[in-house]
Amino acid sequence: MKNFDTFLELAESRYSVRSFEDRQIDREVVQKMLRAAQVSPTAHNNQPQRIYVLQSEEAIAKVRSLSHYTFNAPTVFMVCADLDAAWHGRDGHNSGQVDAAIAATHMMMTACDEGLGTCWVRGFDKDEIARAFGLPEQYEVVCLLLAGYPSEKAAPLKGWHDKRKRIEEFTQIL
Ligand SMILES: Cc1cc2nc3c(=O)[nH]c(=O)nc-3n(C[C@H](O)[C@H](O)[C@H](O)COP(=O)(O)O)c2cc1C
C-alpha cells in the first residue's frame, strides 16, 4: 500500500524522529534503503558512498557512546564518503561529502516511504568515530542516519520542524 500520492507529500510528512519502538526494522526495508543509495547520483559516477549498517548490540552500544543524538534507534546507518574514490574538481573540490549526503537523503526518504522514522545526525566527532570503528583513513563519516519505527511519543519538535523560512527568503529568480 502506498502512503503518499506524490513525492512532495512524502517530503512534507517527514520529520526528525527521536523516539523509537523497541523492535528492529525489517530486512527488506534495509535492502530498499541500500538500493536507494545505489541508484543515487554521484559526481562522475564515482560512487564514493560507503555505508555501515549498525545493528548488533556491540555496534549500537559503540555508536551510542560516541554521539548524544542516537536516542534509542535500533538501526543506525553510518554513511561515509571515501574521499580518495570521490571525484576531484580542478579547483580542488572533492565531491565525496555531497555524494554521500545525496545517498543518505535517498535512504532517508525511502525509509519514510516505508513507514519508518529517521533522524539525520551530525552530532559526533568525526575523528573519534573513525577511530572507534577502525575506518580507513580516507573515509569521512558524513552522517549517522537513525532508523526505526516511531514510538507513540515521537512527534515533530516544536519550534524546529515547524520553523520554515518563506520561499522568498531563500530564493532569487534571476
Ligand atoms: C546536516 C544535519 C545535521 C543534523 N544533526 C542533528 C543532530 O546532531 N541531532 C539531532 O537531534 N538532529 C540533527 N539534525 C536534524 C535537524 O535538527 C532537523 O532536520 C531540523 O531541525 C528540521 O526538523 P525536521 O527534520 O523535524 O523537519 C540534523 C539535520 C541535518 C540535515
The ligand as an SDF file (V2000), in Angstrom:
LIG
                    3D

 31 33  0  0  0  0  0  0  0  0999 V2000
   23.2890   18.0620    8.4770 C   0  0  0  0  0  0  0  0  0  0  0  0
   22.2900   17.8010    9.5810 C   0  0  0  0  0  0  0  0  0  0  0  0
   22.7400   17.5900   10.8720 C   0  0  0  0  0  0  0  0  0  0  0  0
   21.8320   17.2920   11.9010 C   0  0  0  0  0  0  0  0  0  0  0  0
   22.3020   16.9460   13.1360 N   0  0  0  0  0  0  0  0  0  0  0  0
   21.4180   16.6070   14.1180 C   0  0  0  0  0  0  0  0  0  0  0  0
   21.8940   16.1620   15.3770 C   0  0  0  0  0  0  0  0  0  0  0  0
   23.1020   16.0220   15.6100 O   0  0  0  0  0  0  0  0  0  0  0  0
   20.9740   15.8730   16.3420 N   0  0  0  0  0  0  0  0  0  0  0  0
   19.6200   15.9420   16.0970 C   0  0  0  0  0  0  0  0  0  0  0  0
   18.8290   15.6400   17.0100 O   0  0  0  0  0  0  0  0  0  0  0  0
   19.1380   16.3580   14.9020 N   0  0  0  0  0  0  0  0  0  0  0  0
   20.0030   16.6830   13.9040 C   0  0  0  0  0  0  0  0  0  0  0  0
   19.5320   17.0670   12.6690 N   0  0  0  0  0  0  0  0  0  0  0  0
   18.0840   17.1930   12.4390 C   0  0  0  0  0  0  0  0  0  0  0  0
   17.6800   18.6840   12.3600 C   0  0  0  0  0  0  0  0  0  0  0  0
   17.7280   19.2510   13.6430 O   0  0  0  0  0  0  0  0  0  0  0  0
   16.2670   18.7820   11.7390 C   0  0  0  0  0  0  0  0  0  0  0  0
   16.2980   18.2570   10.4380 O   0  0  0  0  0  0  0  0  0  0  0  0
   15.7530   20.2110   11.6850 C   0  0  0  0  0  0  0  0  0  0  0  0
   15.6180   20.7510   12.9790 O   0  0  0  0  0  0  0  0  0  0  0  0
   14.3800   20.2930   10.9970 C   0  0  0  0  0  0  0  0  0  0  0  0
   13.4650   19.4620   11.6680 O   0  0  0  0  0  0  0  0  0  0  0  0
   12.7380   18.2420   10.9410 P   0  0  0  0  0  0  0  0  0  0  0  0
   13.8000   17.3260   10.4050 O   0  0  0  0  0  0  0  0  0  0  0  0
   11.9140   17.5850   12.0140 O   0  0  0  0  0  0  0  0  0  0  0  0
   11.9110   18.8070    9.8210 O   0  0  0  0  0  0  0  0  0  0  0  0
   20.4250   17.3140   11.6260 C   0  0  0  0  0  0  0  0  0  0  0  0
   19.9840   17.5300   10.3180 C   0  0  0  0  0  0  0  0  0  0  0  0
   20.8970   17.7410    9.2950 C   0  0  0  0  0  0  0  0  0  0  0  0
   20.3850   17.9120    7.8730 C   0  0  0  0  0  0  0  0  0  0  0  0
  1  2  1  0
  2  3  1  0
  2 30  2  0
  3  4  2  0
  4  5  1  0
  4 28  1  0
  5  6  2  0
  6  7  1  0
  6 13  1  0
  7  8  2  0
  7  9  1  0
  9 10  1  0
 10 11  2  0
 10 12  1  0
 12 13  2  0
 13 14  1  0
 14 15  1  0
 14 28  1  0
 15 16  1  0
 16 17  1  0
 16 18  1  0
 18 19  1  0
 18 20  1  0
 20 21  1  0
 20 22  1  0
 22 23  1  0
 23 24  1  0
 24 25  2  0
 24 26  1  0
 24 27  1  0
 28 29  2  0
 29 30  1  0
 30 31  1  0
M  END
$$$$
